[in-house]
Amino acid sequence: VSNHDLSNLQLHFASVGRSNSEEGSNGFVDRYKRKYGDTPTKMATRGFDLTMDTVLRLVTSSSLYTSVKDDELTEYVENKF
């Protein structure tokens, strides 16, 4: 299946192109280090980003579907949606 055909499906997925240190310190990583004594794994960070995106979309729009359809790209600690 070509990338062009896949892009026409307009699916949403998390990107994995940014490291924790790319933009300096951030609140999530700092709090995670204080609580657990280590940097968060990619899966912990992805879980945080996904939860944050979902919650913010639910409280700022009439439905999750509408927020995904109408809103622009969102970006959190490591992921873009």
Phi and psi in degrees as GROMACS dihedral restraints (atoms count N, CA, C in turn):
[ dihedral_restraints ]
;  ai    aj    ak    al  type     phi  dphi    fc
    3     4     5     6     1   -76.5    20    10
    4     5     6     7     1   156.2    20    10
    6     7     8     9     1   -63.0    20    10
    7     8     9    10     1   -32.8    20    10
    9    10    11    12     1   -62.1    20    10
   10    11    12    13     1   -46.7    20    10
   12    13    14    15     1   -63.2    20    10
   13    14    15    16     1   -40.3    20    10
   15    16    17    18     1   -64.9    20    10
   16    17    18    19     1   -39.5    20    10
   18    19    20    21     1   -67.1    20    10
   19    20    21    22     1   -28.0    20    10
   21    22    23    24     1   -68.8    20    10
   22    23    24    25     1   -17.7    20    10
   24    25    26    27     1   -73.3    20    10
   25    26    27    28     1   -19.1    20    10
   27    28    29    30     1    54.3    20    10
   28    29    30    31     1    46.7    20    10
   30    31    32    33     1   -81.7    20    10
   31    32    33    34     1   155.5    20    10
   33    34    35    36     1  -105.7    20    10
   34    35    36    37     1   138.5    20    10
   36    37    38    39     1  -151.4    20    10
   37    38    39    40     1   159.0    20    10
   39    40    41    42     1   -81.6    20    10
   40    41    42    43     1   135.7    20    10
   42    43    44    45     1   -87.0    20    10
   43    44    45    46     1   160.6    20    10
   45    46    47    48     1  -131.8    20    10
   46    47    48    49     1    43.8    20    10
   48    49    50    51     1  -107.4    20    10
   49    50    51    52     1    16.4    20    10
   51    52    53    54     1  -134.5    20    10
   52    53    54    55     1   133.9    20    10
   54    55    56    57     1   -89.0    20    10
   55    56    57    58     1   162.8    20    10
   57    58    59    60     1   -62.9    20    10
   58    59    60    61     1   -31.3    20    10
   60    61    62    63     1   -92.5    20    10
   61    62    63    64     1     0.4    20    10
   63    64    65    66     1   -59.9    20    10
   64    65    66    67     1   -41.8    20    10
   66    67    68    69     1  -112.8    20    10
   67    68    69    70     1    28.9    20    10
   69    70    71    72     1    77.9    20    10
   70    71    72    73     1  -155.7    20    10
   72    73    74    75     1   -74.1    20    10
   73    74    75    76     1   145.3    20    10
   75    76    77    78     1  -138.6    20    10
   76    77    78    79     1   156.8    20    10
   78    79    80    81     1   -59.9    20    10
   79    80    81    82     1   -41.2    20    10
   81    82    83    84     1   -62.3    20    10
   82    83    84    85     1   -49.4    20    10
   84    85    86    87     1   -63.8    20    10
   85    86    87    88     1   -43.0    20    10
   87    88    89    90     1   -61.2    20    10
   88    89    90    91     1   -46.9    20    10
   90    91    92    93     1   -65.6    20    10
   91    92    93    94     1   -39.2    20    10
   93    94    95    96     1   -62.7    20    10
   94    95    96    97     1   -45.3    20    10
   96    97    98    99     1   -61.6    20    10
   97    98    99   100     1   -42.4    20    10
   99   100   101   102     1   -63.3    20    10
  100   101   102   103     1   -40.9    20    10
  102   103   104   105     1   -77.0    20    10
  103   104   105   106     1   -42.4    20    10
  105   106   107   108     1  -109.8    20    10
  106   107   108   109     1    -6.7    20    10
  108   109   110   111     1    73.4    20    10
  109   110   111   112     1    17.0    20    10
  111   112   113   114     1  -155.0    20    10
  112   113   114   115     1   164.4    20    10
  114   115   116   117     1   -75.4    20    10
  115   116   117   118     1   150.5    20    10
  117   118   119   120     1   -69.3    20    10
  118   119   120   121     1   146.3    20    10
  120   121   122   123     1   -72.7    20    10
  121   122   123   124     1   166.5    20    10
  123   124   125   126     1   -59.8    20    10
  124   125   126   127     1   -37.5    20    10
  126   127   128   129     1   -69.6    20    10
  127   128   129   130     1   -37.7    20    10
  129   130   131   132     1   -64.3    20    10
  130   131   132   133     1   -42.9    20    10
  132   133   134   135     1   -66.6    20    10
  133   134   135   136     1   -41.5    20    10
  135   136   137   138     1   -63.5    20    10
  136   137   138   139     1   -40.6    20    10
  138   139   140   141     1   -62.4    20    10
  139   140   141   142     1   -42.3    20    10
  141   142   143   144     1   -61.6    20    10
  142   143   144   145     1   -48.5    20    10
  144   145   146   147     1   -62.1    20    10
  145   146   147   148     1   -43.3    20    10
  147   148   149   150     1   -64.7    20    10
  148   149   150   151     1   -43.3    20    10
  150   151   152   153     1   -64.2    20    10
  151   152   153   154     1   -45.0    20    10
  153   154   155   156     1   -61.5    20    10
  154   155   156   157     1   -44.3    20    10
  156   157   158   159     1   -61.9    20    10
  157   158   159   160     1   -45.9    20    10
  159   160   161   162     1   -64.0    20    10
  160   161   162   163     1   -46.8    20    10
  162   163   164   165     1   -63.1    20    10
  163   164   165   166     1   -46.1    20    10
  165   166   167   168     1   -64.9    20    10
  166   167   168   169     1   -36.9    20    10
  168   169   170   171     1   -66.3    20    10
  169   170   171   172     1   -39.4    20    10
  171   172   173   174     1   -67.5    20    10
  172   173   174   175     1   -35.3    20    10
  174   175   176   177     1   -86.7    20    10
  175   176   177   178     1   -11.9    20    10
  177   178   179   180     1  -110.4    20    10
  178   179   180   181     1     3.3    20    10
  180   181   182   183     1  -143.9    20    10
  181   182   183   184     1   164.6    20    10
  183   184   185   186     1   -72.0    20    10
  184   185   186   187     1   -25.3    20    10
  186   187   188   189     1  -155.7    20    10
  187   188   189   190     1   159.8    20    10
  189   190   191   192     1   -62.7    20    10
  190   191   192   193     1   -41.3    20    10
  192   193   194   195     1   -59.7    20    10
  193   194   195   196     1   -46.1    20    10
  195   196   197   198     1   -62.4    20    10
  196   197   198   199     1   -42.1    20    10
  198   199   200   201     1   -65.1    20    10
  199   200   201   202     1   -37.3    20    10
  201   202   203   204     1   -71.2    20    10
  202   203   204   205     1   -39.0    20    10
  204   205   206   207     1   -70.6    20    10
  205   206   207   208     1   -41.9    20    10
  207   208   209   210     1   -95.6    20    10
  208   209   210   211     1   -32.2    20    10
  210   211   212   213     1   -80.8    20    10
  211   212   213   214     1   157.7    20    10
  213   214   215   216     1   -78.9    20    10
  214   215   216   217     1  -178.8    20    10
  216   217   218   219     1   -58.0    20    10
  217   218   219   220     1   137.1    20    10
  219   220   221   222     1  -111.1    20    10
  220   221   222   223     1   149.7    20    10
  222   223   224   225     1  -139.9    20    10
  223   224   225   226     1   134.0    20    10
  225   226   227   228     1  -124.8    20    10
  226   227   228   229     1  -141.9    20    10
  228   229   230   231     1   -60.4    20    10
  229   230   231   232     1   -53.8    20    10
  231   232   233   234     1  -127.7    20    10
  232   233   234   235     1   -13.4    20    10
  234   235   236   237     1  -121.0    20    10
  235   236   237   238     1   152.1    20    10
  237   238   239   240     1  -118.4    20    10
  238   239   240   241     1   141.2    20    10
